[in-house]
Structure formats: structure tokens, C-alpha cells
Amino acid sequence: MTQPDTKASSDNVLSVRGLRTVFHTDAGTAVAVDGVSFDLAAGETLALVGESGCGKSVTALSILRLIPSPPGEITDGEVLFDGRALLGLPENEMRRVRGNDISMIFQEPMTSMNPVFRVGAQIASVIRLHRGLGRDAAWAEAVRALERVNIPEAARRAQDYPHQLSGGMLQRVMIALALACGPRVLIADEPTTALDVTIQAQILSLLRDVRRDTGMAVLLITHDLGVVAETADAVAVMYAGRIVERAPVAELFASPAHPYTRELFQSLPVMNAGAARLHAIRGSVPPATAYPAGCRFHPRCSRALPVCALREPPAVNVGPDHTAACWLHCPEASAEPTAGEGGKGA
């Protein structure tokens, strides 16, 4: 198998290279993100998926330099927005990027909004900061932003406080806030968590419409593979701080190459399965302070080889635009599975 091409293309609006983010804790240094690299093209939706604790949200916060320090620290890598290196920008310049060039929908809208300010005022303050409008003009733009996300009676709702809105309505406000200044990149961290299926479908449709109309790129962080199938163009699968597989969405769903990705698909509920028990990936994500040697998934893997416990696998091409970091796809790896802790079937 050939090694993947990691050179950034001029079509990429966002490029992440070798990103490493750690947290200094009493239990030791937790490496939450370890050598993550990916590209995001204009108009593309890339889904970042994996179990809780794999580093997805920390990756997003690192891109925007929102990691709390201490205890967090970005120790290596680069983040390029339109070729501009973000990690070395002075903080006052980075503030002009956040909410303007790159926006984020946070995972918990109720805790992300200021409870003592009206939602319209919070949107208007972002517009005034980045677009330099006066108070009245910014308020009018805030109302229009709410109208664009299909909030009924937007002018009246702009006067509401966050606690006066339902979960679905508040999520729409968060989207309006994120889109108010026309960002080139939107980072959506679990944008449909805790929403019923009807509201979820409306939110996903809204994001698709905005992307189609504006050419905005979207980094979608989710654990919901159904959302990925409906929304994404490409998928990056993350495990224990690293990306272990990346492919176009149709290719990944048809031919997952990494054992971890396969386990994720096997864990999905199946229609008409009757009383059959759901498949669960045995074990759990290792603590970020104590990753195992070699492939970090090997203690949980039913197909582990002897080399998996010894050396980290390289990312190799397994299909068109499809890479996987797994010794099973490396000709030099032994074909015999280990009889150790990863050698029993899941």
C-alpha cells in the first residue's frame, strides 16, 4: 500500500497539520490530541467521529485556540486558515478570526449563551465587533440572522433570554450567532445532541442549505453515524487522540478498513433485529495519560497482530482518497493474529 499524500491543496480553506494538545493534570500529562492532520475544502463537510473521550471536541477548541491554559497547552502542529498560520497569531488578531472567519456551534447551547443578556443582544454584539455596525443596525441584522434560521416572530424572540427558549429554538439561536458574520468555516460540535428527531432533521437541513448557498466549509463533530450519512462528504474516524481512518462518506460506509471503524458500525442498532442484544465494543477508550504502546486500539481489537502491540501503524492508502492507520493493510505485517489480550473475538 502507498503512503497518503499530506500536502495541502490551494482549494483547502482549513488545513491542520500534526496538531498536539495536552492537559497537565495531577495524574500526569494527558495527550488529548496527538498528531492530528486533515484538510477541509471550501463547501465541504468533514465529519469527525469517534467515541466520547477520543479528542474530537479538543481538536475543535484547539483550532480556535480556546483551550483553557492552564491546564491545557497546544504543544505542536499548525493550523492554516487560507494559508494563514493561526497558532502564532497575537490574541487580538485571533479574536478577529473567531466568530468572523471561523465560527463554532458549541455542544451545550444553554451553557454557551450568557443567561443575563437577551439573545438578540448577544448576536448584535458579535455583529458590532466584527462588522463595525452601530447599535440599531446591528440589532436589525441580529433579527435578520434569526429569520434566516427560521425562528418565527424573530423580532419578538430577539427580546427573549436563553432560558425562555426551547432546546431546539436555542440551538437555532446558536446557529444564527455562528452564521451572523458569514464565516468561511463552521465548526459544529454535536449540533443535534438532545434534540428530538424532527428538530434534528430541521437543524441538519438548515446547515445543508447554508453550506449550499454560501460555500461555507463545515467541520461536523458527532458520534451519530446517521447524522454523518445524511450530512457529510467525508469522514475522519478518531480514536485515542489520533485519526485512524479517513474516507469519502459513501466509501467509508461501504468498506470500513480499520477494525475500530468496523466496530462502530457493528454497534449501530439494526431494524427488525427483535430482541437481539446490541453489539458493544469491549473495553473502553484508554486514559489520555496512559495510552498503550503500538496501535492504541490493539487491546480492544479482535484482529490484532503481534506487531500491533509493538509499533504504531502508519497511515496507508486503502482506496481512492481512503486512508487507514492499521497493520492489517501493511504488507510487512505478520498475517498471524496474536493470542494476547487483543486476540479473542469481540
SEBA-988515 format. One record per atom (N, C-alpha, C): y, x, z. Coordinates in steps of 0.1 Angstrom, whole numbers, padded with zeros to 4 digits, always signed. Atoms other than C-alpha are relative to their C-alpha. Example, Ala and Ser with C-alpha at 12.3 -4.5 7.8 and 13.67 -1.06 7.14 Angstrom:
2
-0012+0009+0000;-0045+0123+0078;+0012+0009+0000;-0011-0009+0000;-0011+0137+0071;+0011-0008+0008;
REM end
This chain:
346
-0012+0008+0000;+0000+0000+0000;+0012+0009+0000;-0012-0008+0001;+0035+0012-0007;+0009-0003+0012;-0010+0002-0010;+0063+0016+0018;+0011-0009-0005;-0010+0009+0004;+0090-0011+0017;+0013+0008-0003;-0014-0005+0003;+0125-0004+0002;+0009-0005+0011;-0009+0005-0011;+0150-0005+0031;+0015+0003-0004;-0013-0003+0004;+0181+0004+0011;+0008-0013-0001;-0009+0012+0000;+0210-0021+0015;+0004-0003-0014;-0005+0005+0013;+0220-0041-0016;+0014-0004+0001;-0014+0004+0000;+0255-0048-0026;+0001-0015+0001;+0000+0014-0002;+0245-0085-0025;+0000-0004+0015;+0001+0003-0014;+0240-0083+0012;+0013-0002+0007;-0012+0002-0008;+0267-0098+0034;-0002+0006+0014;+0003-0006-0013;+0250-0085+0066;-0013+0008-0001;+0011-0009+0000;+0227-0055+0070;-0001+0006+0014;+0003-0005-0014;+0211-0045+0103;-0010+0012-0002;+0009-0012+0001;+0195-0010+0105;-0003+0006+0013;+0005-0007-0012;+0174+0004+0133;+0007-0004+0013;-0007+0005-0012;+0191-0018+0160;-0009+0002+0012;+0007-0002-0012;+0181-0009+0195;+0009-0004+0012;-0008+0005-0011;+0193-0028+0226;-0009+0000+0012;+0008-0001-0013;+0182-0021+0262;+0008-0006+0011;-0006+0005-0012;+0188-0035+0296;-0005+0009+0012;+0003-0009-0012;+0189-0012+0327;-0003-0009+0012;+0004+0009-0011;+0170-0031+0355;-0006+0008+0011;+0007-0006-0012;+0155-0023+0389;-0014+0004-0004;+0014-0002+0004;+0121-0024+0372;-0001+0011-0011;+0000-0010+0011;+0131+0002+0346;+0009-0005-0012;-0007+0003+0012;+0147+0002+0312;-0008-0010-0009;+0007+0010+0009;+0138-0030+0292;+0006+0002-0014;-0004-0001+0014;+0139-0024+0255;-0002-0013-0007;+0001+0014+0005;+0146-0059+0242;+0000+0000-0015;+0000-0001+0015;+0153-0049+0206;-0002+0015-0003;+0005-0014+0002;+0136-0018+0192;-0002+0003-0015;+0001-0004+0014;+0144-0006+0157;+0000-0011-0010;+0000+0012+0009;+0151-0040+0141;+0009+0003-0012;-0007-0001+0013;+0162-0039+0104;-0002-0012-0008;+0001+0011+0010;+0169-0067+0080;+0013-0001-0008;-0012+0003+0009;+0193-0078+0052;+0001-0015-0001;-0003+0014+0002;+0210-0111+0047;+0010-0001-0011;-0009+0002+0012;+0224-0121+0013;+0009-0012+0001;-0008+0012+0000;+0252-0145+0007;-0008-0012-0005;+0007+0012+0004;+0239-0180+0005;-0015-0001+0005;+0014+0000-0005;+0205-0171+0021;-0001-0004+0014;+0004+0003-0014;+0189-0185+0052;-0012+0008+0003;+0011-0008-0005;+0167-0160+0070;-0003-0005+0014;+0004+0004-0013;+0147-0173+0099;-0006+0011+0008;+0005-0010-0009;+0139-0150+0128;-0009-0008+0010;+0009+0008-0008;+0108-0164+0146;-0008+0009+0009;+0009-0007-0010;+0085-0155+0175;+0000-0007+0013;+0001+0006-0013;+0075-0164+0210;+0013+0003+0008;-0011-0003-0009;+0101-0166+0238;-0002+0014+0006;+0001-0013-0005;+0109-0131+0250;-0002+0011-0010;+0003-0010+0010;+0104-0113+0217;+0013+0007-0004;-0012-0007+0004;+0141-0103+0213;+0008-0007-0010;-0008+0007+0011;+0154-0129+0188;+0014-0002+0004;-0013+0003-0004;+0184-0140+0208;+0008+0013+0003;-0006-0013-0003;+0192-0105+0220;+0005+0007-0013;-0004-0005+0013;+0193-0094+0183;+0013-0007-0005;-0012+0007+0005;+0218-0121+0175;+0013+0004+0008;-0011-0004-0008;+0240-0112+0205;+0004+0014-0003;-0003-0014+0003;+0238-0075+0196;+0009+0000-0013;-0007+0000+0012;+0251-0083+0161;+0015-0002+0002;-0013+0003-0003;+0282-0098+0176;+0006+0008+0012;-0004-0009-0011;+0284-0072+0204;+0004-0009+0012;-0002+0009-0012;+0281-0099+0231;-0010+0003+0011;+0010-0004-0011;+0255-0081+0252;+0008+0004+0012;-0007-0003-0012;+0267-0080+0288;-0003+0014+0004;+0001-0014-0004;+0274-0044+0299;+0008+0003+0012;+0015-0001-0002;+0261-0035+0324;-0006-0014+0002;+0010-0011+0001;+0232-0040+0324;-0004+0003-0014;+0004-0002+0014;+0229-0042+0286;+0007+0011-0007;-0006-0011+0007;+0236-0015+0261;-0007+0001-0014;+0005-0002+0013;+0232-0011+0223;+0000+0016-0001;+0002-0015-0001;+0218+0025+0221;-0002+0006-0014;+0002-0006+0013;+0211+0029+0184;+0001-0010-0011;+0000+0009+0012;+0214+0015+0149;+0014-0003-0005;-0013+0004+0005;+0241+0000+0128;-0001-0014-0005;-0001+0014+0005;+0253-0035+0118;+0012+0001-0010;-0010-0001+0011;+0272-0037+0085;+0003-0014-0005;-0005+0013+0006;+0292-0068+0075;+0009+0004-0012;-0007-0003+0012;+0303-0065+0039;+0002+0015-0001;-0001-0015+0000;+0297-0027+0043;+0008+0005+0011;-0008-0005-0011;+0319-0025+0073;-0008+0001+0013;+0008-0002-0012;+0303-0010+0104;+0006-0007+0012;-0005+0008-0011;+0307-0034+0133;-0001+0007+0014;+0003-0005-0013;+0292-0014+0162;+0011+0010+0005;-0010-0010-0004;+0320+0012+0162;+0014-0006+0000;-0013+0005+0001;+0349-0012+0158;+0007-0001+0014;-0007+0003-0013;+0376-0014+0186;-0002-0015+0003;+0003+0013-0005;+0371-0045+0207;+0010-0010-0006;-0010+0010+0005;+0404-0061+0194;-0003-0004-0015;+0004+0003+0014;+0391-0058+0158;-0012-0008+0000;+0012+0007-0001;+0357-0071+0168;+0003-0015+0003;-0004+0013-0004;+0374-0102+0183;+0004-0008-0013;-0004+0007+0013;+0388-0110+0148;-0012-0003-0009;+0012+0002+0008;+0353-0108+0133;-0007-0013+0006;+0008+0011-0007;+0337-0132+0159;+0008-0013-0002;-0006+0014+0002;+0343-0169+0150;+0008-0001-0013;-0008+0000+0012;+0361-0159+0118;-0009+0004-0012;+0009-0005+0010;+0338-0138+0096;-0015-0003+0004;+0014+0003-0005;+0306-0143+0117;+0001-0009+0012;+0000+0010-0011;+0301-0174+0139;-0014-0002+0005;+0013+0002-0006;+0274-0184+0162;-0001-0014+0007;+0003+0012-0008;+0259-0217+0174;-0009+0004+0011;+0008-0005-0011;+0246-0209+0208;-0011-0010+0004;+0012+0008-0003;+0213-0222+0222;+0003-0012+0009;-0003+0011-0009;+0228-0244+0250;+0014-0004-0001;-0014+0004+0002;+0259-0263+0239;+0007-0004+0012;-0007+0004-0012;+0266-0277+0273;+0006+0011+0008;-0005-0012-0008;+0269-0243+0289;+0009+0009-0009;-0008-0008+0008;+0286-0228+0259;+0015-0005-0002;-0013+0006+0001;+0316-0252+0259;+0007+0001+0014;-0007+0000-0012;+0343-0250+0285;+0001-0014+0006;+0000+0014-0004;+0339-0281+0307;+0014-0006+0003;-0013+0005-0005;+0376-0284+0317;+0010-0001-0012;-0009+0002+0012;+0391-0285+0281;-0007-0010-0009;+0005+0009+0010;+0388-0312+0256;-0006+0007-0012;+0007-0007+0010;+0365-0304+0227;+0010+0003-0012;-0010-0003+0011;+0394-0307+0201;+0008+0012+0003;-0009-0012-0004;+0415-0282+0221;-0008+0013-0002;+0008-0013+0001;+0386-0257+0221;-0001+0004-0015;+0000-0004+0015;+0383-0259+0183;+0013+0004-0005;-0013-0004+0005;+0420-0258+0178;+0004+0014+0005;-0003-0013-0004;+0423-0227+0199;-0006+0011-0008;+0006-0010+0009;+0399-0208+0177;+0007+0000-0014;-0008+0001+0012;+0418-0220+0146;+0013+0007+0001;-0013-0007-0002;+0451-0208+0160;-0002+0015+0001;+0003-0014-0001;+0436-0175+0169;-0002+0007-0013;+0004-0007+0012;+0421-0167+0135;+0009-0004-0012;-0007+0005+0012;+0443-0187+0111;+0015+0000+0002;-0014-0001-0002;+0477-0184+0128;+0008-0013-0001;-0007+0012+0001;+0485-0221+0127;+0007-0004+0013;-0006+0005-0011;+0508-0239+0150;-0008-0010+0007;+0008+0009-0008;+0496-0263+0177;-0004-0013-0007;+0003+0012+0006;+0499-0295+0158;-0009+0001-0013;+0008-0002+0012;+0485-0281+0125;-0015+0004+0004;+0013-0004-0004;+0456-0265+0144;-0008-0012+0006;+0007+0012-0005;+0448-0298+0162;-0005-0009-0012;+0004+0007+0012;+0448-0316+0128;-0012+0006-0007;+0011-0007+0005;+0424-0290+0115;-0013-0002+0008;+0011+0002-0009;+0402-0294+0145;-0006-0014-0002;+0005+0014+0003;+0399-0332+0138;-0007+0000-0013;+0007+0000+0013;+0390-0325+0102;-0013+0008+0001;+0012-0007-0002;+0364-0300+0114;-0011-0009+0006;+0009+0010-0006;+0348-0328+0135;-0004-0010-0011;+0004+0009+0011;+0349-0351+0105;-0010+0006-0010;+0009-0006+0010;+0331-0326+0083;-0014+0000+0006;+0014+0001-0005;+0301-0327+0107;-0004-0014+0004;+0004+0015+0000;+0301-0365+0105;+0000-0005+0015;-0003+0007-0013;+0314-0373+0140;+0009-0012-0002;-0008+0012+0002;+0326-0409+0140;+0012+0000+0009;-0012+0001-0008;+0361-0416+0152;+0004+0014+0005;-0002-0014-0003;+0368-0379+0151;+0013+0003+0008;-0013-0001-0007;+0404-0382+0163;-0001-0004+0014;+0002+0005-0014;+0393-0401+0194;-0010+0010+0007;+0010-0008-0006;+0363-0379+0200;+0006+0014+0004;-0006-0013-0003;+0385-0348+0199;+0006+0001+0014;-0007+0001-0013;+0401-0360+0231;-0011+0000+0012;+0011+0001-0010;+0367-0361+0249;-0002+0014+0006;+0005-0012-0006;+0354-0335+0274;-0015+0002-0003;+0014-0002+0003;+0320-0319+0268;-0010-0010+0007;+0009+0008-0008;+0303-0340+0295;+0000-0014-0005;+0000+0014+0005;+0313-0372+0277;-0007-0002-0013;+0007+0000+0013;+0293-0364+0246;-0015+0001+0002;+0014-0001+0000;+0256-0369+0240;-0004+0014-0005;+0005-0014+0004;+0234-0338+0233;+0001+0002-0015;-0001-0001+0015;+0233-0345+0195;+0015+0001-0004;-0014-0001+0003;+0271-0351+0194;+0006+0013+0004;-0005-0013-0004;+0278-0320+0214;-0005+0012-0009;+0005-0010+0010;+0256-0299+0190;+0008-0001-0012;-0009+0001+0011;+0277-0312+0162;+0014+0006+0002;-0013-0007-0004;+0309-0301+0180;-0002+0015+0000;+0003-0014+0001;+0293-0267+0184;+0000+0005-0014;+0000-0004+0014;+0287-0266+0147;+0014+0000-0006;-0013+0001+0005;+0322-0278+0139;+0009+0012+0005;-0006-0011-0005;+0335-0250+0162;-0003+0013-0008;+0005-0012+0007;+0314-0224+0145;+0005+0001-0015;-0003+0000+0014;+0324-0235+0110;+0015-0002-0003;-0014+0003+0001;+0361-0241+0117;+0008+0009-0009;-0008-0010+0007;+0373-0209+0102;-0007+0005-0013;+0007-0004+0013;+0349-0207+0072;-0007+0013+0000;+0007-0013-0001;+0326-0179+0083;-0009+0004-0012;+0009-0005+0010;+0307-0158+0058;-0015+0000+0005;+0014+0000-0006;+0277-0156+0082;+0000-0009+0012;+0002+0008-0012;+0265-0182+0107;-0013+0004+0006;+0012-0002-0008;+0240-0173+0134;-0003-0012+0008;+0004+0012-0006;+0222-0204+0146;-0011+0002+0009;+0010-0003-0010;+0203-0198+0178;-0006-0013+0006;+0007+0012-0004;+0178-0227+0183;+0009-0012-0001;-0010+0010+0001;+0203-0252+0169;-0005-0014+0002;+0005+0014-0002;+0179-0282+0173;-0008-0001+0012;+0008+0001-0012;+0164-0275+0207;+0004-0012+0008;-0002+0012-0009;+0160-0306+0229;+0006-0012-0007;-0005+0011+0007;+0172-0329+0202;-0012-0008-0005;+0011+0008+0005;+0151-0359+0191;-0001+0002-0016;+0003-0004+0013;+0136-0357+0156;+0011-0006-0010;-0010+0006+0009;+0163-0380+0140;+0012+0009+0000;-0012-0009-0001;+0192-0359+0153;-0003+0014-0006;+0004-0013+0006;+0173-0327+0144;+0001+0000-0015;-0001+0001+0015;+0170-0338+0108;+0014-0001-0005;-0014+0001+0004;+0207-0347+0106;+0007+0014+0002;-0006-0014-0002;+0217-0312+0120;-0005+0009-0011;+0005-0009+0010;+0194-0294+0096;+0006-0003-0014;-0006+0004+0012;+0207-0314+0067;+0015+0004-0001;-0014-0004+0000;+0243-0307+0077;+0001+0015-0003;-0001-0015+0003;+0236-0269+0078;-0003+0003-0014;+0004-0003+0014;+0219-0270+0044;+0012-0004-0009;-0011+0004+0009;+0249-0289+0029;+0012+0010+0001;-0010-0010-0001;+0274-0264+0043;-0003+0012-0007;+0004-0012+0007;+0255-0235+0030;+0001-0002-0015;-0001+0003+0014;+0252-0251-0004;+0015+0000-0005;-0014+0002+0005;+0289-0259-0006;+0009+0012+0002;-0009-0012-0003;+0303-0226+0008;-0006+0013-0004;+0006-0013+0002;+0277-0199+0000;-0001+0008+0013;+0001-0007-0013;+0276-0191+0037;-0015+0005+0002;+0013-0005-0004;+0246-0169+0049;-0003-0005+0014;+0004+0005-0013;+0226-0182+0078;-0011+0008+0006;+0011-0006-0008;+0205-0163+0104;-0004-0011+0010;+0005+0011-0008;+0184-0190+0119;-0011+0005+0010;+0009-0004-0010;+0167-0182+0152;-0007-0012+0006;+0007+0011-0004;+0139-0205+0161;-0015+0003+0003;+0015-0001-0002;+0103-0209+0174;-0007-0011-0007;+0006+0012+0006;+0098-0241+0154;-0003+0003-0015;+0004-0003+0014;+0079-0233+0122;+0002-0012-0009;-0003+0012+0008;+0085-0269+0110;+0015+0001-0005;-0014-0002+0004;+0123-0262+0110;+0001+0011-0010;+0000-0011+0009;+0116-0229+0092;-0004-0005-0014;+0005+0004+0013;+0096-0246+0064;+0011-0009-0007;-0010+0008+0006;+0125-0271+0058;+0012+0007-0004;-0013-0005+0000;+0154-0248+0061;+0001+0014-0006;-0002-0014+0003;+0147-0211+0054;-0004+0004-0014;+0004-0006+0012;+0145-0190+0023;-0010+0012+0003;+0009-0011-0003;+0128-0160+0040;-0002+0000+0015;+0004+0000-0014;+0112-0154+0074;-0002+0015+0005;+0004-0013-0007;+0111-0123+0097;-0006-0004+0013;+0008+0003-0012;+0085-0125+0124;+0002+0011+0010;-0003-0010-0011;+0094-0107+0157;-0010-0001+0011;+0009-0001-0011;+0071-0095+0184;+0004+0012+0008;-0002-0011-0010;+0079-0074+0215;+0011+0010-0005;-0012-0008+0003;+0113-0062+0202;+0000+0005-0014;+0001-0006+0014;+0102-0054+0166;-0003-0011-0010;+0004+0009+0011;+0099-0072+0133;-0013+0005-0005;+0014-0004+0004;+0062-0072+0124;-0003-0005-0014;+0003+0005+0014;+0063-0092+0091;+0013-0007-0005;-0011+0007+0007;+0089-0104+0066;-0005-0004-0014;+0004+0005+0013;+0084-0126+0035;+0008-0012-0004;-0006+0013+0003;+0098-0154+0015;-0008-0011+0007;+0007+0011-0008;+0090-0187+0033;-0013-0005-0006;+0012+0005+0006;+0065-0200+0008;-0011+0010+0001;+0010-0010-0001;+0047-0167+0007;-0006+0002+0014;+0005-0002-0014;+0045-0164+0045;-0009-0011+0004;+0008+0011-0003;+0032-0199+0049;-0014+0000-0007;+0012+0000+0008;+0006-0194+0022;-0009+0011+0004;+0008-0012-0002;-0005-0159+0031;+0005+0009+0011;-0005-0009-0011;+0005-0146+0065;-0009+0012+0001;+0007-0012+0001;-0005-0110+0067;-0003+0006+0014;+0001-0006-0013;+0000-0099+0103;-0008-0010+0009;+0007+0009-0009;-0025-0112+0129;+0008-0008+0010;-0008+0008-0009;+0003-0123+0152;+0006-0012-0008;-0005+0012+0008;+0018-0145+0124;-0011-0010-0002;+0011+0010+0001;-0016-0160+0118;-0003-0008+0012;+0002+0007-0013;-0020-0168+0155;+0011-0010+0002;-0010+0010-0001;+0014-0185+0154;-0003-0013-0008;+0003+0011+0008;+0003-0207+0126;-0012-0008+0005;+0012+0006-0006;-0031-0214+0143;+0004-0008+0012;-0005+0007-0012;-0011-0226+0173;+0007-0013-0003;-0006+0012+0004;+0005-0254+0154;-0009-0012+0002;+0008+0012-0001;-0007-0289+0162;-0004-0005-0014;+0005+0005+0013;-0028-0305+0134;-0001-0015+0000;+0002+0015+0001;-0026-0341+0123;-0014-0004-0001;+0013+0006+0000;-0057-0362+0128;-0011+0010+0006;+0010-0009-0007;-0073-0335+0150;-0007-0006+0011;+0007+0007-0011;-0084-0360+0175;+0003+0006+0013;-0001-0005-0014;-0090-0347+0210;-0002+0015+0000;+0002-0014+0000;-0094-0311+0198;+0012+0007+0008;-0010-0007-0008;-0076-0286+0221;+0009+0009-0010;-0009-0008+0008;-0046-0268+0207;-0004+0015+0002;+0002-0014-0001;-0051-0231+0199;+0011+0007+0007;-0011-0007-0007;-0032-0208+0222;-0003+0015-0002;+0002-0014+0002;-0026-0171+0216;-0003+0006+0014;+0003-0004-0013;-0043-0154+0245;+0009+0011+0005;-0010-0009-0006;-0023-0133+0269;+0014-0004-0002;-0014+0003+0001;+0014-0131+0268;+0008+0012-0005;-0009-0011+0005;+0043-0110+0254;+0001+0010+0011;-0001-0010-0011;+0043-0077+0273;+0014+0002+0005;-0013-0002-0005;+0072-0069+0295;+0008+0011-0007;-0008-0009+0008;+0100-0051+0278;+0002+0014+0007;+0000-0012-0007;+0098-0024+0304;-0013+0008-0001;+0013-0006+0000;+0062-0016+0297;-0008-0004-0012;+0008+0003+0012;+0051-0020+0261;-0012+0009-0001;+0012-0009+0002;+0016-0008+0252;+0002+0010-0011;-0001-0010+0011;+0011+0023+0231;-0006-0006-0013;+0005+0005+0013;+0004+0018+0194;+0006-0013-0004;-0005+0014+0003;+0007-0017+0180;+0002-0008+0012;-0003+0007-0013;+0023-0038+0207;-0008-0013+0001;+0008+0013+0000;+0001-0068+0197;-0014+0003+0002;+0014-0002+0000;-0032-0050+0199;-0008-0005+0012;+0007+0006-0012;-0041-0061+0235;-0004-0015-0002;+0002+0014+0002;-0040-0097+0222;-0007-0003-0013;+0005+0002+0014;-0054-0092+0187;-0015+0000-0001;+0015+0002+0002;-0089-0103+0177;-0005+0010-0011;+0004-0009+0012;-0089-0078+0147;+0004+0014+0002;-0005-0013-0003;-0077-0047+0164;-0010+0011-0004;+0008-0012+0003;-0089-0013+0151;+0002+0011+0010;-0002-0011-0010;-0093+0019+0171;+0014+0006-0001;-0014-0007+0001;-0060+0033+0157;+0011-0009+0005;-0011+0009-0004;-0041+0002+0168;+0005+0003+0014;-0004-0003-0013;-0041+0014+0204;+0006+0014+0001;-0005-0014+0000;-0030+0049+0194;+0013+0002-0006;-0012-0003+0008;-0003+0048+0168;+0007-0013-0004;-0007+0011+0005;+0024+0024+0158;-0002-0002-0015;+0002+0001+0014;+0017+0009+0124;+0013+0000-0008;-0012+0001+0009;+0041+0014+0095;+0001-0013-0007;-0002+0012+0008;+0056-0015+0076;-0003+0004-0014;+0004-0002+0014;+0040-0017+0042;+0001-0012-0008;+0000+0011+0009;+0043-0039+0012;-0014-0006-0002;+0012+0007+0002;+0016-0065+0010;+0001-0011-0011;-0003+0010+0010;+0031-0087-0017;+0014+0001-0005;-0014-0001+0005;+0063-0093-0036;+0010-0004+0011;-0010+0002-0011;+0091-0090-0010;-0007-0003+0013;+0008+0003-0011;+0064-0092+0016;-0005+0012+0007;+0004-0012-0008;+0060-0065+0043;-0006-0004+0013;+0007+0002-0013;+0038-0063+0074;-0002+0013+0006;+0003-0012-0008;+0035-0037+0101;-0013-0001+0007;+0014+0002-0005;-0003-0037+0106;-0009+0010-0006;+0009-0010+0005;-0030-0011+0103;-0011-0006-0009;+0010+0007+0009;-0053-0037+0086;+0004+0002-0015;-0005-0001+0013;-0031-0032+0055;+0002+0015-0005;-0002-0014+0003;-0031+0006+0056;-0014+0006-0004;+0013-0005+0004;-0059+0023+0036;-0006+0011+0009;+0005-0011-0008;-0061+0052+0060;-0006-0004+0013;+0005+0005-0013;-0070+0030+0090;-0015-0003-0001;+0015+0002+0000;-0107+0027+0100;-0002-0015-0002;+0004+0014+0002;-0124-0006+0090;-0007-0006+0012;+0008+0005-0011;-0143-0009+0122;+0009-0005+0012;-0008+0005-0011;-0128-0031+0150;-0004+0007+0013;+0003-0006-0013;-0125-0017+0185;-0008-0010+0009;+0007+0008-0009;-0147-0030+0212;+0007-0001+0013;-0008+0000-0012;-0119-0027+0237;+0006-0014+0003;-0006+0013-0005;-0097-0054+0252;+0005-0009-0012;-0005+0008+0011;-0084-0064+0218;-0011-0004-0010;+0010+0001+0010;-0118-0066+0201;-0008-0013+0000;+0007+0013-0001;-0130-0101+0212;+0008-0011-0007;-0007+0010+0008;-0122-0131+0191;+0009-0009+0009;-0009+0009-0007;-0093-0153+0201;-0005-0014-0001;
REM end
